[in-house]
């Protein structure tokens, strides 16, 4: 029984230390890296794609309005 207690203590210490260290390190690194990369990539891609698509669509609608007026 004594060996089970020792193993249990080691497991619980390792689990709690590892979990808290891993969680805090991983969360902060992942959040900051992912957020900044995702935001800058997504914003620039979305803006340029949306602007050019919208401009083309607006010109098309304007042409239709002028054609039927």
Backbone as CSV, one residue per row, in Angstrom:
resi,resn,N_x,N_y,N_z,CA_x,CA_y,CA_z,C_x,C_y,C_z
1,UNK,0.808,-1.196,0.000,0.000,0.000,0.000,0.854,1.265,0.000
2,UNK,1.965,1.209,0.638,2.824,2.396,0.717,3.257,2.857,-0.684
3,UNK,3.584,1.911,-1.531,4.034,2.296,-2.871,2.907,2.964,-3.661
4,UNK,1.691,2.550,-3.438,0.572,3.197,-4.117,0.421,4.651,-3.686
5,UNK,0.652,4.893,-2.421,0.557,6.256,-1.912,1.628,7.137,-2.544
6,UNK,2.836,6.610,-2.639,3.932,7.374,-3.229,3.634,7.661,-4.703
7,UNK,3.202,6.648,-5.411,2.877,6.828,-6.823,1.736,7.829,-6.977
8,UNK,0.767,7.701,-6.128,-0.364,8.618,-6.181,0.087,10.053,-5.924
9,UNK,0.949,10.256,-4.940,1.446,11.603,-4.635,2.247,12.174,-5.802
10,UNK,3.095,11.362,-6.375,3.903,11.819,-7.506,2.991,12.174,-8.677
11,UNK,2.030,11.325,-8.946,1.100,11.596,-10.046,0.341,12.899,-9.839
12,UNK,-0.196,13.075,-8.664,-0.992,14.279,-8.441,-0.126,15.533,-8.489
13,UNK,1.098,15.463,-7.944,1.996,16.625,-8.012,2.360,16.930,-9.458
14,UNK,2.707,15.906,-10.188,3.090,16.099,-11.587,1.913,16.644,-12.392
15,UNK,0.762,16.034,-12.201,-0.420,16.476,-12.947,-0.738,17.938,-12.686
16,UNK,-0.790,18.309,-11.419,-1.178,19.688,-11.123,-0.123,20.680,-11.597
17,UNK,1.161,20.357,-11.409,2.219,21.272,-11.868,2.232,21.355,-13.387
18,UNK,2.178,20.220,-14.011,2.229,20.193,-15.473,1.016,20.896,-16.070
19,UNK,-0.151,20.580,-15.554,-1.371,21.194,-16.088,-1.332,22.707,-15.979
20,UNK,-1.009,23.207,-14.799,-1.047,24.659,-14.638,0.032,25.340,-15.475
21,UNK,1.232,24.764,-15.527,2.297,25.362,-16.339,1.948,25.289,-17.817
22,UNK,1.500,24.145,-18.245,1.174,23.963,-19.658,0.021,24.873,-20.063
23,UNK,-1.011,24.895,-19.255,-2.174,25.723,-19.591,-1.799,27.188,-19.721
24,UNK,-1.113,27.711,-18.724,-0.822,29.146,-18.766,0.149,29.483,-19.891
25,UNK,1.180,28.671,-20.081,2.141,28.949,-21.153,1.490,28.789,-22.520
26,UNK,0.790,27.707,-22.689,0.175,27.432,-23.990,-0.886,28.472,-24.318
27,UNK,-1.730,28.766,-23.358,-2.802,29.731,-23.608,-2.251,31.086,-24.011
28,UNK,-1.312,31.594,-23.236,-0.823,32.937,-23.540,-0.060,32.963,-24.858
29,UNK,0.765,31.962,-25.119,1.507,31.930,-26.378,0.561,31.749,-27.557
30,UNK,-0.350,30.819,-27.420,-1.272,30.536,-28.518,-2.173,31.734,-28.788
31,UNK,-2.708,32.304,-27.739,-3.618,33.435,-27.919,-2.934,34.599,-28.618
32,UNK,-1.778,34.990,-28.108,-1.138,36.171,-28.689,-0.663,35.902,-30.109
33,UNK,-0.071,34.744,-30.354,0.411,34.442,-31.700,-0.747,34.276,-32.677
34,UNK,-1.725,33.511,-32.262,-2.846,33.233,-33.154,-3.642,34.501,-33.440
35,UNK,-3.925,35.255,-32.402,-4.724,36.463,-32.593,-4.051,37.438,-33.537
36,UNK,-2.780,37.717,-33.288,-2.121,38.722,-34.122,-1.964,38.229,-35.554
37,UNK,-1.605,36.966,-35.733,-1.457,36.438,-37.090,-2.801,36.390,-37.805
38,UNK,-3.791,35.891,-37.105,-5.103,35.751,-37.725,-5.690,37.116,-38.060
39,UNK,-5.598,38.039,-37.122,-6.177,39.360,-37.352,-5.540,40.048,-38.547
40,UNK,-4.221,40.087,-38.564,-3.569,40.829,-39.647,-3.788,40.141,-40.992
41,UNK,-3.683,38.814,-41.033,-3.889,38.104,-42.299,-5.332,38.213,-42.763
42,UNK,-6.238,37.976,-41.850,-7.647,37.981,-42.215,-8.090,39.374,-42.638
43,UNK,-7.698,40.375,-41.866,-8.115,41.739,-42.186,-7.630,42.162,-43.563
44,UNK,-6.354,41.950,-43.821,-5.824,42.421,-45.102,-6.424,41.627,-46.262
45,UNK,-6.568,40.313,-46.096,-7.161,39.508,-47.167,-8.624,39.874,-47.380
46,UNK,-9.345,39.989,-46.287,-10.767,40.283,-46.389,-10.986,41.666,-46.986
47,UNK,-10.233,42.637,-46.504,-10.408,44.008,-47.001,-10.154,44.092,-48.496
48,UNK,-9.030,43.549,-48.934,-8.699,43.689,-50.354,-9.667,42.892,-51.223
49,UNK,-10.026,41.681,-50.802,-10.962,40.876,-51.593,-12.348,41.508,-51.612
50,UNK,-12.794,41.930,-50.450,-14.137,42.488,-50.353,-14.233,43.793,-51.132
51,UNK,-13.227,44.637,-50.976,-13.262,45.929,-51.674,-13.338,45.741,-53.183
52,UNK,-12.488,44.892,-53.718,-12.481,44.726,-55.174,-13.765,44.056,-55.655
53,UNK,-14.262,43.070,-54.903,-15.516,42.418,-55.295,-16.685,43.392,-55.202
54,UNK,-16.713,44.161,-54.133,-17.815,45.092,-53.936,-17.784,46.187,-54.997
55,UNK,-16.589,46.682,-55.306,-16.475,47.722,-56.339,-17.008,47.211,-57.677
56,UNK,-16.654,45.986,-58.018,-17.135,45.395,-59.265,-18.643,45.221,-59.253
57,UNK,-19.178,44.789,-58.129,-20.619,44.593,-57.978,-21.348,45.936,-58.071
58,UNK,-20.805,46.949,-57.404,-21.423,48.277,-57.427,-21.434,48.835,-58.847
59,UNK,-20.361,48.643,-59.571,-20.293,49.123,-60.958,-21.320,48.399,-61.824
60,UNK,-21.500,47.121,-61.566,-22.467,46.323,-62.320,-23.892,46.823,-62.053
61,UNK,-24.214,47.050,-60.790,-25.540,47.554,-60.416,-25.757,48.946,-61.016
62,UNK,-24.743,49.775,-60.930,-24.843,51.123,-61.492,-25.094,51.064,-63.001
63,UNK,-24.418,50.152,-63.664,-24.626,49.977,-65.103,-26.042,49.530,-65.413
64,UNK,-26.586,48.618,-64.612,-27.967,48.160,-64.813,-28.965,49.289,-64.587
65,UNK,-28.731,50.080,-63.560,-29.631,51.203,-63.271,-29.614,52.198,-64.427
66,UNK,-28.429,52.500,-64.915,-28.324,53.446,-66.036,-28.948,52.870,-67.311
67,UNK,-28.819,51.581,-67.496,-29.355,50.948,-68.704,-30.880,50.953,-68.715
68,UNK,-31.487,50.812,-67.551,-32.947,50.737,-67.496,-33.607,52.057,-67.114
69,UNK,-32.862,53.122,-67.031,-33.497,54.395,-66.667,-33.659,55.308,-67.861
